[in-house]
Amino acid sequence: MPTIYFEQTGHHLSNRAGFLDFWRANGRLLIFGYPISEELVENGRIVQYFERARFEYHPESAGTPAQVQLGLLGNEILAIQGMPAGIDDPQTGVSYFPETRHTLWGEFKQYWQKRGGVEQFGYPLSEVVDENGRQVQYFERAKMLYYPEDMDWFFRSAEATNGFNLNTLREVQLSDLGRQVAQIRGIDLSPTPQLPGATTWHKNLWGRHISVDLSRQWLTAYEGDLIVFDAPVATGRDGFNTPPGEFAIYDRYPMQTMIGNMGGESWNVPNIPWVQYVVGGVALHGTYWHDAHGTGVRMSHGCINLKIDDAHWLYDWADIGTTVSIHY
């Protein structure tokens, strides 16, 4: 794959050090943001800054998952602001990390676990604190911010009624620590001219394909041969089995009320989010009325149920015509 140029920031991204595929496979814009520098050398190591991260090349680990690692931006920011004191284990059932003597719980814990854990974010460096009226928590490699307003009132009400947690894609967001540290270090973030032969980035740059494994109750999204996303699903129960086959997304709605009658059953379900139809009335979509995704319990009338945040990610990534393989 040639070097990619991002017009949004005027910088390139390539696989010379493995940065491009790492970016694609581990969070992309949602986690890292756009590149804001070219590759450069810091302390004898090739690095590149992104809005919310710093990629570091470790040639001693070439060919392994540790070839690209994320810089300790949280440590660096708190070394300037002041490192919060650790606490003793409160013994209240929250996760406690003796490595840094801080806890992790609630929405930040769910986000941390789902989006990469220690490798992606590091250990917590603070408790949840208030900054300018918003809850935040610092980690070795990141700073998380909580945006409860990102969840629609309807889903917040469903969360309370059904008794289990729901998550939206941007309920937790990451601060621009990459930009902050780069500016503190005086790194030139000015746009650069596009290199001859560099390809302008757009989300359709690589062939996209979705695989739904009915046996595992699992969805995997590919760009070419590279896995860029995966998520648990719940498919059609007996009598309403999700059909196997090769399909493509043919219609999409950010939200829809689904009304149907089949097999002696009727349904009228409002506010179904991130709907993408693949064959007949079978769609990929988010669900707020159960949390059985990936458990093996098949809940639907044939559709492929996803968690709300997973359905949103897939909706942003896919398009009309994206191929979908459903198989056992």
Number of C-alpha atoms within 10 A of each C-alpha: 10 11 18 21 23 19 16 11 17 18 23 27 26 18 14 11 21 17 20 17 18 18 23 16 14 17 16 15 14 14 20 24 18 23 28 28 25 20 21 13 12 10 6 7 12 15 23 26 27 24 23 25 32 24 24 24 22 17 14 9 12 13 11 10 9 15 17 22 18 21 22 19 25 25 19 16 21 16 11 9 9 10 15 13 11 17 15 11 15 11 8 7 9 13 15 20 17 13 10 16 17 23 23 20 15 11 18 20 16 15 18 22 13 10 15 14 14 14 13 21 24 20 25 27 27 23 20 21 13 11 10 7 7 12 17 22 21 27 24 23 26 30 22 21 23 18 15 16 11 13 16 10 10 11 21 16 12 15 17 11 10 13 11 12 15 22 21 20 17 18 18 21 17 21 19 18 24 27 21 16 20 21 12 10 9 9 14 11 17 12 16 14 11 17 12 7 10 16 17 13 16 11 11 12 11 14 12 22 19 23 17 24 18 23 10 15 21 21 23 17 21 17 17 11 11 13 17 20 19 16 18 21 31 29 31 20 15 12 10 16 16 23 15 14 12 13 16 18 19 16 14 19 13 16 15 15 12 13 10 11 10 10 8 5 8 9 12 9 11 12 15 19 24 25 26 28 20 25 18 7 12 19 21 23 28 26 24 22 16 16 19 18 21 19 13 16 15 23 21 18 23 21 26 32 30 29 24 21 19 22 26 20 16 23 20 11 15 19 18 13 14 17 19 22 17 19 15 10
